[in-house]
Amino acid sequence: MKAILATVASAVLFFFGTGLDPLPELAWLAPLPVLLLAPRVRGAVAAVCAFVAYLAGSAGSWSYFWHSLSVPRPAALGILGGSALLFAVSALLFRLLVRRGHGLLAALAAPALWTVALYVVSLLNPTGLMDTFMTTQADRPSIMRLAAITGGWGVEFLVLFVPAAVAAALAPGLRGRTRLVPAVALAAVAGGLAFWTTPPPTGPSTRVALVAPGQSRWAADVATPEGQALLRSYVDRIGRLPDGVQAVVLPEAVFAVDQTSRPRLVEAFTEVARTRNLDVVTGVVDTTPDGRFNAALAIPPTGAPVEYRKWHTGDSPGMASGTRLAHLAGIGLMVCMDVNFADPSSEYGEAGTGLVLIPASDEDADGWAHSRTALIRGVENGFSVAWSAARGTPMLADARGHVLADARTGGGPFTVVVADVPIGPGKTPYARFGDWFAWLCGLVALAGIATAARKPSHAESLDVA
């Protein structure tokens, strides 16, 4: 009965605390019932309960993954089943170490294994990584601030470490000193988070507007009457933005252009850019002699346009990938799925870029999660984010993780979001040193696995009941 109760409790907490619209506080509690159970039952029971709890808890995302246009179904099944399996293996490692009397190592190694495994997935998965434990905390700046040092991996680790430390401190059979260490470690973490405030950054700012359509259309050909009508509608809406806007960002792949039609697009946006004295950034599908690119085209009031070509195109057929950064007056450019990967964000951070403008396109259900993935990249690398998403959540956020303004698309011809966005510092410790924390997690996980695998010593046998 206790196994069923623990499984149901964790599944319910995972359902509401993770996924595409999470309650962030519940994410810290979700692993706890299963981790409390694990040392008290046989290994097979602990593994099954952990697997079922995580898989059932992800039920809120099943429909999204099954119908997603950006995640192939085999990959979706791998994500759902693989995540549940990884949680089960992490729970087993926790159980083995606790039963050997290694309370602190159990609290560290289980979240370390989870974190380093996701790091490997982020390197291998063609669609990158989003919607994990770190994403659940994206609206908590005091927690997300850690990402500027450790990357998002530090937040990922922390959300699983806290329940693991509690479960280790309460595990049966541990002697007093062994039981006390995880509790002290947890208290130190809790105290640090309680006193770590994150005031909004001060300094120069840029007033940015995001303009996203109520009904998304992908790559309207500027050479067609439909494309011209859409272009006029955007020009008209930009012309009615509030005074003082210095940059306006449209979503991903709003228009399709080639060498013949591109000048018409540039001319129309240059005219409104001059009239309003602002930069216009729009997503385009640009057919060039070098290939077909999903790009962000930045059009200033004067001077030549700047084009950034999307680095990560997933399985988009016939789409070439870019390899270079692009800046307009010191402001960086990216496109949508690029935020699912460490690069090019880390290169912008290393270059000291303080603001990045990102045309994007989502699938309604994942709009909040994807916008917060962009926010995490900004905190990691010290830049503010302007995320203009069709079928999603246009968002403006500063480099410390404060959401300055956001909205859901739909309900009108255009969704408009405007805010003064502080320029971030760039060059964070994470931007300088990269994924050092993920590698550290790998070492801790290996230490935990090695300790769990070897035969217990006589001293270890005396440490447990």
N, C-alpha and C positions, 0 to 999 in steps of 0.2 A: 504493500500500500504506500509506503513512504517513497518508493521509486516512482510510482505513478504521480503522486502529489508533487514531487520535485520536478518531474518532467513537465507536467501541466503548468506549474508556476513559472518555470523558465520560459516555456513556449509563449505564454501570455505576455510576459515581460519583453521577450524578444519581438513579439508582434507589434506592441505599442512603442517600444523603445528604439527600434531600428527600422530600416526600410526607407521608403521614399518620403515619408512625412512623420518623423519620429518625435517622441517626447524625450528630450535628451537625458533627463534625470533617470528614466527607467533603463537606459542602456547600461548604466553602472550596476544596476541590480539584476539584470537579466541572467548573467552566468551564475549568480550566487547559489540558487537552489540546487543546481546540478553539481556544482563544486562542493557544496556542503555534503551532498549525497555520496560523491565518488569514493571517499576513503571508507565509507561505512557499508559498501556492498561489493560483490565480486566485480572484477574488471570488466567482464562481458556485459554485465548489467549497467555499469557506469557508462560504457561506450555507447550502448544502444540508447540509453536515456539521453545522453548528450546529443547524439545524432538526431533523434526524433525531435527533441526540444528545439534545436536550431532550425531544422527543416520545417517543422510546423510553424515556428515563429516567423519564418520568412514568407508565409502564405500571402501576406499583403503585397508582395512583389511578384508572385507567380504570373499573374495576368500580364503585367508589364513585360517581363522577360519573354513570355510566350509570343506576344504580339509585337515586340520591339522591331523596328526597322534597322537599328544599328547593331543589334546583338543577334547573331545567327542562333537558331534554336539549339544546335549541338553545344554551342558555347554557353547558352543560357542554362542548359541542363548541367553542364560542367560547373558553372558558377554556383548554382543552388546546391547540387549534391556535393561538390568539392568543399564548399564552405562548411556544410554540416559535418563532413568527414574530418576536416581540419579541427573543428571544435571538439569532436569526439576524441581525436588523438591528443589534443592539448589537455583535455580532461583526464585522459589515461595517464599522461606524463605527470600531471599534478597528483593523481592518486598514488602512483608508485613512489614518488619522492616523499609525500607526506607519510606514507606507511613505512618508509625507511628512516623517518625521523628528521628529514631535511625540510623543515617548514618554510624557511626563507627562500631556499632554492626552488621549492615548489611554487611559491608565489611569484618568483621571477621567471622561471623557465617556461611555464605554461604560456603566459602572455608573450614571452620572447619567441617561442616557437610559432605562435599564431602570427606575430608581426613579421618575422623574417620570411615565412611562407608567402604572405601577401606581397612582400617586397619582390620575391622571385616572380610571382604572378604578374606584377606590374611591369616587369622587364620582358616577359614572354607574351603577354596577351596583346593581340593587335588592336584591341579597343581600349587598352589601358585599364585604369582602376578608378572606381568611384563607389559611393554608397557603402562605406564600411564604418567601423566604430568611430573613426575620426570625423566622418561627415556628420554624425549625430550631434557632435559638439560644436559645429561650425558657428552657431549663434551664441556661443559663450566665449567672448574675447579673452577673459582671464585664463581660460584653459587653452584656447587656440594659440595664445602668445608663445607657448612652448614650441610650436612648430618653427618659429624663427631660429631656433637653436638645433632642434632634433629633426626637423621636418615633420610632416604629419605622422610619421612613424612613432614619435614620442607620445602623441595623443592616442594613437591606436593602442600602444602598449599600456598606457596609463588606465584606460577605460576597462581593460581586462585585469590589470594588476590589482586594482582596488578590491574587487570581489574575491580575487584569488588570495589576497592577504588576509581578508576577513575569514574566508573559509579555512585557511591554514591555521590561523590563530584559534579557531574553534574546533579544529580536527581532533578526533579522539586519539588518546594514546601518546600524545606529545608531552614531554616533560616541561616544567615551568619555563626554563630559559629558552628552549626551542620554540615554545609557544609564544613567548614574549617578543621575539625578534620581528616576526611579520607585523605584529600590532604596532611596534615602535616605528617601523618603516612606513606603515600606513598613516600613522599620526603625523609623521614628518611631511608626507605628501599632502595630507589634508590641510596642515598648517600653512604650507607654502602656497597652496591655491587660495586659501582664505585671505592671505595678506598680499597677494600679488595682484595689484590693481592695474588696469590698463586704460589710462586716460587717453582720449582722442589725441592724435598728433597735432602739433601746432606748426605753423609755417605756411609757405605759399600753397595755394590751392587753385584748381581749375574747375570752373562750372561746366558740368557735363550733362547732356541730355541724351536719353535713350528713347528711340522711337521704334516701336514694334507693332506690326499689324494685328488687328483682331482676328483675321483669317489669313493663315499663312499660304503663300504661293512660292514654289521653289523655282528659282532661276527663270524669271520671265524675260523673254528675249526682247532687248531694247529695240530691235529693228521692227517689231510687230506693233500693231495698234494697241494690243493689250499691254505690252511692255511700256509703250509711251504713256498710256493712261496711268499706269502704276507709278511711273517716274514723276508725272505731273502731281499726283496725289502726295507723294513724299516731299517734293519741292514745296508744295503749298503748306504742308504741315510743318516743315522746317521754318518756313517764313513766319509762322505764327508762334514760334517758341518764345518763352519769356526773355526779356532783355538780359544781357550779360552772359548768355551761353557762349562758351568758347569752343566747344567740340560737341558734335552730335554723332551718335553711333546707331546705325541700322543693323538689322539681323544678318545672319549668314545667307549667302547665295540668294539675295533678293533679285538680282538681275543676271542675265547671261549676256556676255559681250564677246566680240572678236575684234580683230584689227579694224574692221570697217565700222562697227557700231559703237565701239568704246568712246571715240571722240564725242558722240552725241550725249552719252551719259556724263562724261567729264564736263562738257560745256554747260549742261543744265545745272549740275551741282556747283560748278565754279561760280555761276551767276548768283545763286542764292548764298553761297559762301561769302562772296564779296559784299552782297547787300547786308548780310547779318554779321559780317566779320567773324566768322567761325570756320572750323575745319569740319568737313563731312567725311565720315568713314562708313562705307557700305560693303556688305558682302557681295561678291560677284563670282560667277563661274566664267573664267577667262580662257578663251581658246586662243592660243598663241602658236607661233611656229615651233616653240619648244615643247608644246604639249598643252593639255587641258588642266587648269588649276582651279582649285577652290581657294579664293583669295579674299583678303581685306584690302580695299582700295581707299586710300586716304587722299582727299582732295582739299588742298588749302585755298584760301582766297587768292593768293598769288603764288606763282611758282609751279613746278611740275608735280603731278601726283606721285604718291609713293605706294607701291604694292607689296604686300606681304603674302606669301604663298604658304598655305597650310602644310605643316610638316606631317601630320598623322591623318591619313584618309581612311583608315580601316579597310573594309573590303569594297569601297566604292569603285565600280568598274570604270576603267578608262581615265581615271583621275591621277595625275602625276603629283609628286610630293615636292614641297619646297625644302630648302636646307639653310636659309639665311634669315637672320633677324631683320627687322625693318623698323625704323624710327621716323616720326614726323615731329620735328622740333623737340626732340628728346623724349617723346612719348612713344611707347612700344605698341606693336600690333600683334594679335594672334587670332586664331579662328577656332571656335567651338571645341572639338575633340582634343585639340592640343593640350588643354588643361588636364586631361586624364593621364598625362605623362609628366615626368620630371623636366624634360626638355620640350620646348625651348624656354620654359619659365626660369629654370636655373641660370641659363645664359643671360637672360634679361636682368636677373638679380645680380649676377656677377658683373654685368656692365654698369650697374648702378641706376638702372631704369626705375623711375618712381611712380609711373602710371602706365597701365596697359589697357588698350581698348580692344574689346573682343566681340565681333559679330558671332552669333550663335543661333542654333535651331535645335529645339528639343521635341519631346513627344508628350507634352502636357503633364503626364504623371511624374516624369523625372525632372521637371523644371526646377523645383526647389533644390533637389540633391545636386544637380549639375551646376547650378549657380554657386552653391556652397563649395563644390570642388574647386571652382575658380577662385573663390575667396581663400581657400586653404593655400593654393599656389601663391597668391599674393602675400599672405602672412609669411610663408616659408622664405620668400625671396625679397621681401621688403618693398613691394609695389602695391599701389592701390589698383582697384579693378573696376572697369566699366563693362558689364556683361549685358549685351543687348540680344535677347533671345526671342525668336518667334516660337509660339506654342510652348511658352515656358515662364520663367520668372526673371524679367529684366532687373538687374541689381547694380547698385553702386556701393562699394565698400572701400574702407581705408586699409592701409597696410598693416594695421594692428588688429584687423578682424571685425571692426565695427561696421555693421550694415547701415549705411547712411540713408538709403531709400531703396525700396523694391516694390514690385507689383506683379500680379498675375495678368497674363494677356487674355484678351477676349472681352466681350461686353461692349465693344465700340469699334469704330474703324481703326483707331490707333490707341495703343497704350503708351503714355509718355511718363518718364521718370526723370526728375531733375534734382541735382544736388551739387554743392560745392565739395569737390573731392580733394583732400590734401595730397600733396606729392609725397610719396614714401621715400625712405632713405636708401633703399636698395642695399646690396652687399651685406646681407645678414650673415651670421655665422654659418647657417645652413647653406646659403649660396656659395660661401667660400669653401666649406669642407664637405659638402655633399651628404651622401647617405651613410655617414659614419655610425649613426645610431642603429640603423637597420643591420649593419655588419656586427655591431656590438650585440644586438639581439641574437644574431646567428651564433656567436661565441657562447653566450649564456645558454641558448637552447642546446648546443652541443655538450656543454658541461652537464646540463640536466639529464640529457639522454645517456651520457656516459655513466653518470652516477646511478641512474635508475637501472642500467643494464648490468652493472657489476654486482658480484655477490656481496651481500651486506657483511660488514665487519662485526666483530664481537661488540665493539663500542656502540655501533649503530643499533645493534639488537637491544642493548641496554637502554637506549634513549627512548624506545617505544614500548608500550605495554605488551 
